[in-house]
Amino acid sequence: MIDVAVIGAGAAGIAAALRLQAAGLRVQILEARNRVGGRAVTDHSLGVPADLGAAWLHFATDNPFTTLARHQGQQVLEQEPGWGSPLLATHFAAAEAAGVAGLDVPVSTVVPDDEHRARFDAVMTWAVGMPSEQVSTLDLHRYDESDHNWLVTEGLGTVVAGAAQGLSIALNAQVTHIDWRGPGVRIEGSHGVLQARAVIVTLPTAVLASASAPRFTPALPASHQQALHDLPLGVCNKVFLRFDEADLPAGMLHSIGDTRTSRTASWSVRPAGQPLVMAYFGGPLSQELEARDELEAFAREQLTQVFGAELARRAGAALCTGWGRDPWALGSYSAARPGAADARAALASPVSPHLLLAGEACSINRYGTLPGAWDSGTQAAHTLLRTLGDTP
């Protein structure tokens, strides 16, 4: 029997395992994918690094991955993206005021319906992965403001994978059953059977709420099942287009596709300094294009509209993500349903002394980010160490 099993080798799972291992416990991570990193992965199929999932060092000055990147010898680009728009200040102020007042209602009901509304709604789908009708004002208010957002030249997914070095990780290990009747837990799956004193489950909420989720015996408490339902994952996708160096202007640029509609993309030229142009889609548009395998076609069409036919003709190979249909993610990051902002705290509360959940969805102030996931995994490990009596 080992001390602790950790289900999932994303940021939360890695953080939990590192803390537990540092305390001298025997820890085994079980990961269904054939790689570590979860929703953070750097791809090189276009000849340069491209972050398919998490890419930004949000809260960069106190983000643990900023420190890890530098320790790994990676280049951190301390350049702010310039996402803010004074045109939307009134909209964000209205949403913030509702949250400050304690209102847990759809953002769509409190923001102005003016000539800039479509642009605001588009920003919501990129920032939260959901349309404003499905975004909680209170959940949005509780999110910390990230003043510094940086990139890693070699890819943030590379940094996350590097953080797992030295941990015991079984890949292609899909967990099908977690028996936590105690004492201890019994974990069954493609890896066989693993007995542990305790378990931390870091799978995304959409996966845990799906028909393919591991079976729990006994079933998870109603409070946690409700929290999983109330914290669905929005779907954001990316399309990377490869260019020759000479075809792109120097420096990183950001722009919005069609400002007249929410069904548009956010564009990045030279993301992380690479010779790429990236289209970023969120919300219903992202889900629909992914389902129809039309992400690349839409991106190339809008590339012509935004940057002109000449640049569009020079676009080379494309790389598309598909997070909505990824069986180990089923989405990108969590958003609390209106009226359910407190679901994050409920999800983070221990299921039992030897069964805890962790992940970005458990973070009240930094959900949807790697530091939020990391902090959640670390906190779950601390809670478990106190329970097991293995920490001062």
KELUM-184233 format. One record per residue (C-alpha): residue number from 0; residue in three letters; x, y, z. Coordinates in nm, 4 decimals, m for minus. Example, Ala and Ser with C-alpha at 12.3 -4.5 7.8 and 13.67 -1.06 7.14 Angstrom:
2
R     n   res         xx         yy         zz
R     0   ALA     1.2300    m0.4500     0.7800
R     1   SER     1.3670    m0.1060     0.7140
//
This chain:
392
R     n   res         xx         yy         zz
R     0   MET     0.0000     0.0000     0.0000
R     1   ILE     0.1217     0.3482    m0.0873
R     2   ASP     0.0437     0.6613     0.1110
R     3   VAL    m0.1399     0.8746    m0.1473
R     4   ALA    m0.2677     0.8229    m0.4996
R     5   VAL    m0.3137     1.1341    m0.7138
R     6   ILE    m0.5516     1.1062    m1.0082
R     7   GLY    m0.4450     1.3343    m1.2918
R     8   ALA    m0.1033     1.4729    m1.3865
R     9   GLY    m0.2050     1.8305    m1.4598
R    10   ALA    m0.0858     2.1300    m1.2601
R    11   ALA    m0.2972     2.0466    m0.9535
R    12   GLY    m0.1880     1.6836    m0.9490
R    13   ILE     0.1780     1.7712    m0.9921
R    14   ALA     0.1619     2.0333    m0.7156
R    15   ALA    m0.0096     1.7932    m0.4748
R    16   ALA     0.2376     1.5140    m0.5464
R    17   LEU     0.5402     1.7390    m0.5047
R    18   ARG     0.4194     1.8631    m0.1664
R    19   LEU     0.3364     1.5129    m0.0444
R    20   GLN     0.6646     1.3711    m0.1701
R    21   ALA     0.8569     1.6530    m0.0002
R    22   ALA     0.6931     1.5435     0.3272
R    23   GLY     0.8340     1.1946     0.2776
R    24   LEU     0.5159     1.0193     0.1653
R    25   ARG     0.4977     0.7520    m0.1030
R    26   VAL     0.2945     0.9029    m0.3868
R    27   GLN     0.1731     0.7562    m0.7159
R    28   ILE     0.0132     0.9671    m0.9913
R    29   LEU    m0.2269     0.7934    m1.2302
R    30   GLU    m0.2710     0.9767    m1.5622
R    31   ALA    m0.5097     0.8616    m1.8367
R    32   ARG    m0.3220     1.0465    m2.1107
R    33   ASN     0.0073     0.9368    m2.2626
R    34   ARG     0.1670     1.2569    m2.1327
R    35   VAL     0.1697     1.4852    m1.8293
R    36   GLY     0.0419     1.8425    m1.8160
R    37   GLY    m0.3345     1.8060    m1.8513
R    38   ARG    m0.4737     2.1157    m2.0195
R    39   ALA    m0.1213     2.2551    m2.0636
R    40   VAL     0.0724     2.1102    m2.3573
R    41   THR     0.3276     2.2524    m2.5990
R    42   ASP     0.3151     2.1198    m2.9550
R    43   HIS     0.6040     2.1321    m3.2058
R    44   SER     0.4365     1.9922    m3.5174
R    45   LEU     0.4650     2.3275    m3.6992
R    46   GLY     0.8389     2.3393    m3.6326
R    47   VAL     0.8101     2.5899    m3.3468
R    48   PRO     0.6554     2.5639    m2.9984
R    49   ALA     0.2821     2.6339    m2.9760
R    50   ASP     0.0840     2.6126    m2.6522
R    51   LEU    m0.2377     2.4292    m2.7315
R    52   GLY    m0.3857     2.4942    m2.3875
R    53   ALA    m0.2578     2.7123    m2.1057
R    54   ALA    m0.0131     2.9672    m2.2440
R    55   TRP    m0.0113     3.2715    m2.0163
R    56   LEU     0.1759     3.3193    m1.6914
R    57   HIS    m0.1169     3.4949    m1.5249
R    58   PHE    m0.0278     3.6691    m1.1959
R    59   ALA     0.3240     3.6357    m1.3326
R    60   THR     0.5161     3.7956    m1.0466
R    61   ASP     0.3886     3.5374    m0.7958
R    62   ASN     0.3072     3.2526    m1.0336
R    63   PRO     0.5028     2.9376    m0.9353
R    64   PHE     0.5478     2.8528    m1.3024
R    65   THR     0.7378     3.1768    m1.3592
R    66   THR     0.9959     3.0579    m1.1070
R    67   LEU     0.9927     2.7065    m1.2504
R    68   ALA     1.0438     2.8374    m1.6033
R    69   ARG     1.3494     3.0322    m1.4995
R    70   HIS     1.4899     2.7391    m1.3030
R    71   GLN     1.4479     2.5277    m1.6156
R    72   GLY     1.6400     2.7838    m1.8195
R    73   GLN     1.3348     2.8917    m2.0211
R    74   GLN     1.2968     3.2450    m2.1531
R    75   VAL     1.0141     3.4386    m1.9884
R    76   LEU     0.8817     3.7253    m2.2002
R    77   GLU     0.7966     4.0055    m1.9585
R    78   GLN     0.5739     4.1848    m2.2062
R    79   GLU     0.2131     4.2655    m2.1241
R    80   PRO    m0.0481     4.1668    m2.3851
R    81   GLY    m0.2477     4.4896    m2.3820
R    82   TRP    m0.5878     4.3202    m2.3747
R    83   GLY    m0.7707     4.6029    m2.2012
R    84   SER    m1.0102     4.8251    m2.3938
R    85   PRO    m1.1442     5.1584    m2.2647
R    86   LEU    m1.4483     5.0994    m2.4840
R    87   LEU    m1.5613     4.8233    m2.2477
R    88   ALA    m1.4841     4.9953    m1.9177
R    89   THR    m1.8513     5.0686    m1.8513
R    90   HIS    m1.9467     4.7053    m1.9115
R    91   PHE    m1.6846     4.5641    m1.6781
R    92   ALA    m1.7689     4.8271    m1.4163
R    93   ALA    m2.1355     4.7261    m1.4254
R    94   ALA    m2.0503     4.3577    m1.3845
R    95   GLU    m1.8107     4.4410    m1.0998
R    96   ALA    m2.0682     4.6571    m0.9222
R    97   ALA    m2.3175     4.3718    m0.9273
R    98   GLY    m2.0592     4.1372    m0.7790
R    99   VAL    m1.9603     4.3861    m0.5097
R   100   ALA    m2.3273     4.4105    m0.4152
R   101   GLY    m2.3328     4.0325    m0.3706
R   102   LEU    m2.5540     3.9688    m0.6726
R   103   ASP    m2.5034     3.6242    m0.8254
R   104   VAL    m2.6830     3.6788    m1.1555
R   105   PRO    m2.5965     3.6457    m1.5252
R   106   VAL    m2.3509     3.9103    m1.6423
R   107   SER    m2.5734     3.9638    m1.9464
R   108   THR    m2.8463     4.1118    m1.7251
R   109   VAL    m2.6377     4.3924    m1.5761
R   110   VAL    m2.4165     4.5224    m1.8591
R   111   PRO    m2.5223     4.7903    m2.1089
R   112   ASP    m2.6778     4.6750    m2.4352
R   113   ASP    m2.5045     4.9373    m2.6477
R   114   GLU    m2.2912     4.9531    m2.9617
R   115   HIS    m2.0013     4.7838    m2.7798
R   116   ARG    m2.2041     4.4968    m2.6350
R   117   ALA    m2.1071     4.2464    m2.9055
R   118   ARG    m1.7415     4.3148    m2.8411
R   119   PHE    m1.7895     4.2671    m2.4668
R   120   ASP    m1.9736     3.9393    m2.5210
R   121   ALA    m1.6894     3.8172    m2.7395
R   122   VAL    m1.4366     3.9018    m2.4675
R   123   MET    m1.6428     3.7015    m2.2177
R   124   THR    m1.6236     3.3908    m2.4356
R   125   TRP    m1.2438     3.4226    m2.4533
R   126   ALA    m1.1891     3.5092    m2.0882
R   127   VAL    m1.4356     3.2670    m1.9295
R   128   GLY    m1.5162     3.0271    m2.2115
R   129   MET    m1.8885     3.0978    m2.1732
R   130   PRO    m2.1335     3.3526    m2.3152
R   131   SER    m2.2231     3.6338    m2.0766
R   132   GLU    m2.5674     3.4780    m2.0205
R   133   GLN    m2.3920     3.1878    m1.8449
R   134   VAL    m2.1358     3.3875    m1.6429
R   135   SER    m2.1974     3.4644    m1.2747
R   136   THR    m2.1403     3.8255    m1.1686
R   137   LEU    m2.0293     3.7122    m0.8227
R   138   ASP    m1.7880     3.4520    m0.9580
R   139   LEU    m1.6418     3.7107    m1.1954
R   140   HIS    m1.6066     3.9628    m0.9113
R   141   ARG    m1.4202     3.7143    m0.6932
R   142   TYR    m1.1556     3.6554    m0.9598
R   143   ASP    m0.8332     3.8387    m0.8762
R   144   GLU    m0.7137     4.0980    m1.1245
R   145   SER    m0.4014     3.9718    m1.2974
R   146   ASP    m0.1772     4.2735    m1.3457
R   147   HIS     0.1065     4.0842    m1.5135
R   148   ASN     0.0537     3.8250    m1.7872
R   149   TRP     0.3696     3.6909    m1.9515
R   150   LEU     0.4640     3.4204    m2.1990
R   151   VAL     0.7351     3.1549    m2.2247
R   152   THR     0.9242     3.1349    m2.5536
R   153   GLU     0.9665     2.7571    m2.5365
R   154   GLY     0.6037     2.7061    m2.4307
R   155   LEU     0.4307     2.7004    m2.0946
R   156   GLY     0.3294     2.3389    m2.1472
R   157   THR     0.6990     2.2529    m2.1543
R   158   VAL     0.7410     2.4159    m1.8135
R   159   VAL     0.4474     2.2241    m1.6642
R   160   ALA     0.5798     1.8942    m1.7965
R   161   GLY     0.9234     1.9747    m1.6543
R   162   ALA     0.7732     2.0339    m1.3108
R   163   ALA     0.6744     1.6667    m1.2959
R   164   GLN     1.0323     1.5408    m1.3165
R   165   GLY     1.1151     1.3039    m1.0316
R   166   LEU     0.7552     1.2042    m0.9600
R   167   SER     0.6209     0.8509    m0.9931
R   168   ILE     0.3676     0.8750    m1.2768
R   169   ALA     0.1833     0.5941    m1.4537
R   170   LEU     0.0692     0.7093    m1.7994
R   171   ASN    m0.2192     0.5559    m1.9980
R   172   ALA    m0.3686     0.4716    m1.6584
R   173   GLN    m0.7421     0.5355    m1.6783
R   174   VAL    m0.9131     0.5091    m1.3421
R   175   THR    m1.2557     0.3438    m1.3541
R   176   HIS    m1.3444     0.2910    m0.9876
R   177   ILE    m1.2534     0.4583    m0.6576
R   178   ASP    m1.3700     0.2711    m0.3494
R   179   TRP    m1.3313     0.5015    m0.0496
R   180   ARG    m1.5344     0.3114     0.2087
R   181   GLY    m1.2155     0.2862     0.4130
R   182   PRO    m0.9928     0.2372     0.5785
R   183   GLY    m0.7887     0.3749     0.2888
R   184   VAL    m0.8967     0.3664    m0.0760
R   185   ARG    m0.8956     0.1070    m0.3516
R   186   ILE    m0.8398     0.2421    m0.7037
R   187   GLU    m0.9139     0.0257    m1.0081
R   188   GLY    m0.8478     0.0923    m1.3747
R   189   SER    m0.6326     0.0067    m1.6717
R   190   HIS    m0.3320     0.0108    m1.4388
R   191   GLY    m0.4790    m0.2690    m1.2301
R   192   VAL    m0.5562    m0.2202    m0.8613
R   193   LEU    m0.3831     0.0288    m0.6340
R   194   GLN    m0.4306     0.0485    m0.2587
R   195   ALA    m0.3568     0.3786    m0.0853
R   196   ARG    m0.4151     0.5462     0.2476
R   197   ALA    m0.5770     0.8407     0.0685
R   198   VAL    m0.6474     0.9858    m0.2764
R   199   ILE    m0.6582     1.3312    m0.4343
R   200   VAL    m0.8662     1.3514    m0.7536
R   201   THR    m0.7735     1.6369    m0.9879
R   202   LEU    m0.9810     1.5528    m1.2953
R   203   PRO    m1.1713     1.8397    m1.4659
R   204   THR    m1.5263     1.8975    m1.3484
R   205   ALA    m1.6690     1.8157    m1.6912
R   206   VAL    m1.4998     1.4752    m1.6819
R   207   LEU    m1.6150     1.4002    m1.3260
R   208   ALA    m1.9704     1.4974    m1.4213
R   209   SER    m1.9718     1.2844    m1.7380
R   210   ALA    m2.0900     0.9293    m1.7986
R   211   SER    m1.7263     0.8209    m1.8412
R   212   ALA    m1.6230     0.9448    m1.4956
R   213   PRO    m1.4667     0.7026    m1.2490
R   214   ARG    m1.7308     0.5320    m1.0353
R   215   PHE    m1.7142     0.6248    m0.6681
R   216   THR    m1.8149     0.3830    m0.3925
R   217   PRO    m1.9969     0.5232    m0.2091
R   218   ALA    m2.1151     0.7911    m0.4524
R   219   LEU    m1.9852     1.1418    m0.4028
R   220   PRO    m2.1973     1.3477    m0.1622
R   221   ALA    m2.4838     1.5415    m0.3139
R   222   SER    m2.3059     1.8691    m0.2350
R   223   HIS    m2.0054     1.7731    m0.4470
R   224   GLN    m2.2177     1.6329    m0.7279
R   225   GLN    m2.4119     1.9593    m0.7379
R   226   ALA    m2.0853     2.1570    m0.7429
R   227   LEU    m1.9633     1.9543    m1.0412
R   228   HIS    m2.2877     2.0376    m1.2219
R   229   ASP    m2.2597     2.4053    m1.1291
R   230   LEU    m1.9005     2.4380    m1.2539
R   231   PRO    m1.9105     2.3338    m1.6209
R   232   LEU    m1.6141     2.3878    m1.8484
R   233   GLY    m1.6296     2.6494    m2.1190
R   234   VAL    m1.4718     2.5571    m2.4496
R   235   CYS    m1.1938     2.7660    m2.6006
R   236   ASN    m0.9945     2.6591    m2.9048
R   237   LYS    m0.6958     2.7833    m3.0996
R   238   VAL    m0.5911     2.7744    m3.4617
R   239   PHE    m0.2217     2.8325    m3.5328
R   240   LEU    m0.1107     2.9280    m3.8832
R   241   ARG     0.2580     2.8976    m3.9757
R   242   PHE     0.4386     3.1788    m4.1604
R   243   ASP     0.7872     3.2479    m4.2819
R   244   GLU     0.9686     3.4921    m4.0555
R   245   ALA     0.9837     3.7612    m4.3230
R   246   ASP     0.6070     3.7564    m4.3777
R   247   LEU     0.5174     3.8837    m4.0313
R   248   PRO     0.5776     4.2216    m3.8687
R   249   ALA     0.8215     4.2378    m3.5808
R   250   GLY     0.6857     4.2127    m3.2278
R   251   MET     0.3745     4.0557    m3.0800
R   252   LEU     0.0401     4.2050    m3.1786
R   253   HIS    m0.3157     4.1420    m3.0570
R   254   SER    m0.6412     4.2321    m3.2273
R   255   ILE    m1.0085     4.1418    m3.2489
R   256   GLY    m1.1636     3.9962    m3.5616
R   257   ASP    m1.5088     4.1401    m3.6262
R   258   THR    m1.6063     4.3865    m3.3515
R   259   ARG    m1.9705     4.3863    m3.4668
R   260   THR    m2.0427     4.0345    m3.3445
R   261   SER    m1.9597     3.8114    m3.0504
R   262   ARG    m1.9002     3.5242    m3.2926
R   263   THR    m1.5466     3.6184    m3.3772
R   264   ALA    m1.1873     3.5399    m3.2870
R   265   SER    m0.9157     3.7082    m3.0860
R   266   TRP    m0.5972     3.7270    m3.2927
R   267   SER    m0.2327     3.7102    m3.1871
R   268   VAL     0.0557     3.7753    m3.4253
R   269   ARG     0.3799     3.6103    m3.3177
R   270   PRO     0.2484     3.4521    m2.9949
R   271   ALA     0.5455     3.4004    m2.7609
R   272   GLY     0.7615     3.5473    m3.0373
R   273   GLN     0.7092     3.2548    m3.2759
R   274   PRO     0.6426     3.2920    m3.6545
R   275   LEU     0.2750     3.2091    m3.6103
R   276   VAL    m0.0601     3.3808    m3.6258
R   277   MET    m0.3096     3.2442    m3.3750
R   278   ALA    m0.6875     3.2683    m3.3799
R   279   TYR    m0.8540     3.2146    m3.0416
R   280   PHE    m1.2203     3.1112    m3.0229
R   281   GLY    m1.4455     3.0777    m2.7181
R   282   GLY    m1.7948     2.9852    m2.6122
R   283   PRO    m2.0684     2.8580    m2.8448
R   284   LEU    m1.8797     2.9580    m3.1609
R   285   SER    m1.5796     2.7536    m3.0518
R   286   GLN    m1.7958     2.4523    m2.9682
R   287   GLU    m1.9861     2.4675    m3.2964
R   288   LEU    m1.6774     2.5071    m3.5155
R   289   GLU    m1.5026     2.2241    m3.3325
R   290   ALA    m1.8037     1.9947    m3.3692
R   291   ARG    m1.8180     2.0657    m3.7451
R   292   ASP    m1.4383     2.0494    m3.7925
R   293   GLU    m1.4513     2.4043    m3.9298
R   294   LEU    m1.2074     2.5855    m3.7000
R   295   GLU    m0.9358     2.6130    m3.9634
R   296   ALA    m1.1732     2.7208    m4.2409
R   297   PHE    m1.3251     2.9929    m4.0245
R   298   ALA    m0.9815     3.1121    m3.9146
R   299   ARG    m0.8496     3.1378    m4.2696
R   300   GLU    m1.1617     3.3217    m4.3820
R   301   GLN    m1.1382     3.5736    m4.0999
R   302   LEU    m0.7617     3.6064    m4.1473
R   303   THR    m0.8336     3.7510    m4.4896
R   304   GLN    m1.0892     3.9949    m4.3489
R   305   VAL    m0.8646     4.1135    m4.0645
R   306   PHE    m0.5181     4.1144    m4.2176
R   307   GLY    m0.5845     4.1187    m4.5913
R   308   ALA    m0.5682     3.8711    m4.8756
R   309   GLU    m0.1920     3.9047    m4.9276
R   310   LEU    m0.1016     3.7852    m4.5777
R   311   ALA    m0.3691     3.5164    m4.5930
R   312   ARG    m0.2148     3.3753    m4.9108
R   313   ARG     0.1170     3.3410    m4.7309
R   314   ALA    m0.0298     3.1361    m4.4452
R   315   GLY     0.1162     2.7882    m4.4320
R   316   ALA     0.0188     2.4787    m4.2385
R   317   ALA    m0.2433     2.4979    m3.9658
R   318   LEU    m0.2728     2.3395    m3.6235
R   319   CYS    m0.6124     2.3235    m3.4504
R   320   THR    m0.7049     2.2288    m3.0968
R   321   GLY    m1.0165     2.0345    m2.9946
R   322   TRP    m1.0669     2.0725    m2.6211
R   323   GLY    m1.4420     2.0198    m2.6239
R   324   ARG    m1.4068     1.6673    m2.7614
R   325   ASP    m1.0897     1.5813    m2.5719
R   326   PRO    m1.2105     1.2875    m2.3558
R   327   TRP    m0.9768     1.3755    m2.0668
R   328   ALA    m1.0805     1.7426    m2.0555
R   329   LEU    m1.4219     1.7953    m2.2219
R   330   GLY    m1.3548     2.1681    m2.2156
R   331   SER    m1.1031     2.4350    m2.1294
R   332   TYR    m1.1713     2.5942    m1.7908
R   333   SER    m1.4499     2.6247    m1.5395
R   334   ALA    m1.7178     2.8909    m1.5052
R   335   ALA    m1.9691     2.9003    m1.2216
R   336   ARG    m2.3293     2.9077    m1.3331
R   337   PRO    m2.5217     3.2214    m1.2295
R   338   GLY    m2.6490     3.1638    m0.8776
R   339   ALA    m2.3760     2.9084    m0.8010
R   340   ALA    m2.0629     3.1087    m0.7271
R   341   ASP    m2.0235     2.9261    m0.3945
R   342   ALA    m1.9855     2.5951    m0.5773
R   343   ARG    m1.6065     2.6367    m0.5860
R   344   ALA    m1.5787     2.6319    m0.2083
R   345   ALA    m1.8130     2.3335    m0.1914
R   346   LEU    m1.6046     2.1418    m0.4451
R   347   ALA    m1.2817     2.2146    m0.2569
R   348   SER    m1.4160     2.0920     0.0771
R   349   PRO    m1.2866     1.7427     0.1699
R   350   VAL    m1.5188     1.4618     0.0632
R   351   SER    m1.3783     1.2551     0.3484
R   352   PRO    m1.0542     1.2531     0.5498
R   353   HIS    m0.8989     1.0347     0.2796
R   354   LEU    m1.0698     1.1651    m0.0389
R   355   LEU    m1.0192     1.5191    m0.1688
R   356   LEU    m1.0827     1.6958    m0.4988
R   357   ALA    m0.8519     1.9610    m0.6433
R   358   GLY    m0.8019     2.1624    m0.9614
R   359   GLU    m0.8565     2.5059    m1.1090
R   360   ALA    m1.2313     2.4802    m1.0517
R   361   CYS    m1.1647     2.4667    m0.6763
R   362   SER    m0.9896     2.8050    m0.6808
R   363   ILE    m1.2180     3.0916    m0.5807
R   364   ASN    m0.9859     3.3748    m0.6860
R   365   ARG    m0.7715     3.2272    m0.9642
R   366   TYR    m0.9917     2.9728    m1.1365
R   367   GLY    m0.9121     2.8910    m1.4965
R   368   THR    m0.5382     2.9425    m1.4431
R   369   LEU    m0.2347     2.7289    m1.3724
R   370   PRO    m0.1524     2.9080    m1.0445
R   371   GLY    m0.5116     2.8489    m0.9338
R   372   ALA    m0.4752     2.4780    m1.0061
R   373   TRP    m0.1321     2.4676    m0.8408
R   374   ASP    m0.2569     2.6388    m0.5253
R   375   SER    m0.5547     2.4043    m0.5089
R   376   GLY    m0.3354     2.0951    m0.5373
R   377   THR    m0.0947     2.2279    m0.2770
R   378   GLN    m0.3797     2.3083    m0.0367
R   379   ALA    m0.5302     1.9620    m0.0820
R   380   ALA    m0.1908     1.8105     0.0000
R   381   HIS    m0.1607     2.0248     0.3153
R   382   THR    m0.5083     1.9209     0.4271
R   383   LEU    m0.4278     1.5563     0.3704
R   384   LEU    m0.0965     1.5787     0.5533
R   385   ARG    m0.2710     1.7182     0.8587
R   386   THR    m0.5291     1.4409     0.8413
R   387   LEU    m0.2673     1.1695     0.8043
R   388   GLY    m0.0531     1.3239     1.0768
R   389   ASP     0.2519     1.3430     0.8536
R   390   THR     0.3279     1.7128     0.8781
R   391   PRO     0.4233     1.9439     1.1672
//
